């Protein structure tokens, strides 16, 4: 079954790639989750549109990824979140919160890897996959804020 990926699927491909998968995997997982659309002859326009959008957001090359890595690792990222008296957060810090705090083009929330949910005030470590060969280890400084 031929499909066009609309989002990155680990081990399969990136958005805009045309992949050939088993019918059950495509029909039961990729299509219902919105990770892919059916391949058609008219889908080539959609593929070019997805690749153009991905090119604007993506890290250009390894050198560019290394520059972004140096900028990210140079100083900790500060995030304020509502917390109780003992330093426990009301909720947790999500990848969306981290991506908004970073403010660097090319850093997408889908590339941020959290080991476990961040539910305490303090310093935490997060990995960001900038390029297949470059991973940045970022220090988060989660600070408690009053409501």
MOMOWO-V137791 format. One record per run of one state. SS is the DSSP state (H for helix, E for strand, - for the rest). FROM is the first residue (numbers start at 0). TO is the last residue. If there is no record, write none. Layout:
# MOMOWO-V137791
ss->SS from->FROM to->TO
ss->SS from->FROM to->TO
This chain:
# MOMOWO-V137791
ss->- from->0 to->0
ss->E from->1 to->4
ss->- from->5 to->7
ss->E from->8 to->8
ss->- from->9 to->11
ss->E from->12 to->12
ss->- from->13 to->16
ss->E from->17 to->19
ss->- from->20 to->21
ss->H from->22 to->32
ss->- from->33 to->34
ss->E from->35 to->37
ss->- from->38 to->41
ss->H from->42 to->56
ss->- from->57 to->60
ss->H from->61 to->73
ss->- from->74 to->75
ss->E from->76 to->82
ss->- from->83 to->86
ss->E from->87 to->92
ss->- from->93 to->93
ss->H from->94 to->101
ss->- from->102 to->107
ss->H from->108 to->110
ss->E from->111 to->112
ss->- from->113 to->116
ss->E from->117 to->119
ss->- from->120 to->120
ss->E from->121 to->130
ss->- from->131 to->132
ss->E from->133 to->144
ss->- from->145 to->146
